[in-house]
Amino acid sequence: MEKWQMTRRAFLASATTTAVLAGCATSKPTLNTARVVPRKISPNAKLNLACIGCGGMGKGDTMSCAGEKDLVNVVALCDVDEKSAEEAFYKLPNAKRYKDYRKMLDEMDKEIDACTVSTPDHTHAPAAYTAMMKGKHVRVQKPLTHTIAEARLLARVAKETGVVTAMGNQGHSGDGVRELCEFLWSGVIGDVKEAHIWTDRPIWPQGIEKPLEEKPVPATIDWDLWLGTAPVRPYNPAYAPFKWRGWWDFGCGAIGDMACHIMDPAFWSLHLGDAAKYSVEVVKQDGMTKQTPPKRSIIKFEFPERNTANGVMAPVTVYWYDGKMKPPRPEGIPADEVLGDDGNGSLFIGTKGIATSGTYGAKSRLLPAAKMQDYKRPDPTIPRVPGENPYLYWIKACINNTVAMSDFSYAGPLTEVANMGNVALLAGKKIEFDVASMKITNDKKANQYLTKEYRKGFDFMPL
């Protein structure tokens, strides 16, 4: 299996970053977060919002927030691609326009209360970090970050600064994932021993051996700013604006696109974030290269017992499938019964039974379907999000200084577990991860994949 080629400088940088960001290290680096004071917003005032990334998913994020007109005033729009952002620019003509989020945050520091970050994965952390260190509340698209070290950093900065944070895995605000948790916590299928999670992604090319040929940069794109922290390479439309997910330098592949969505139900219900350690190994992968994630993969996560608020949970093995691969159909489940939502979903194998769930935890049900005929679902115990609206919930949390759904104390560990699948792909072997120290304990060299080298002029990690 091929691996990234790392320069000695990059390896030393990664080792230093890993040591610096270790969550329970005896000494922590000074981040000057004590000086960060989030702006207090009057209950009668609107939230002044800046949007970083306004095309693609960013358009949806921008317009969803802008639609809350009684609560939000969009004061600035930032995008390196004018064409991609043209609809947001047209619909919000009074917002100031920028290409560089750093310039925007500097020039409008006194005007901006909060930011959405809806860029390619490699820009999530630097944009969010810069905004939080200026006291801005942030909502960042999933996956929260490009690397494990970045996820750990953002969670720490959010805690120390007190800004209101959220990740854009909207299913976490839905009733479905809550119903699933209540369903499994009722003990209806006993101790969950296995969970299987699958997706039909990638729906873009992966398994590409070499960089693509140079093409003219469109006049509407600032290619240097689009590359940001990533190494310089010539422009090709197969990188931007859409297919960047399939390149290691910019995205996290199928895992980055979907794991923070469809792994969330298992992560929450099985308290995977309470594990002090876990292991990850690649069962199968097809076509991974130095440039791109594989065309498809199966990855196994093994979690030991977890001490949780619900008591001790039994060890569980979690399998991830992408590239349209799915788990074997359990014995005794009729062939015409759909598992999950078919293209995406989860399957839970317990000591007393089997359950399945849709993409965001919706339609949780026992298998075979006949077992649901006389089953009474447990009464709700987890508070619901009004209207299942993550945007409005985050906006109100920013105004009222409360906690939003999938805040970084939750989203950071979820992103770490999800992205650890990519770390195992890059390491090419089974890895054992100690959560507190943020170290892979069975292979020191594999720790280089927990972080990355940043291009000069765009580096931001507090080394």
Summary of the structure (lengths in Angstrom):
residues: 463
radius of gyration: 21.6
end to end distance: 30.9
largest distance: 63.5
contacts: 1616
relative contact order: 0.18
helix: 33%
strand: 18%
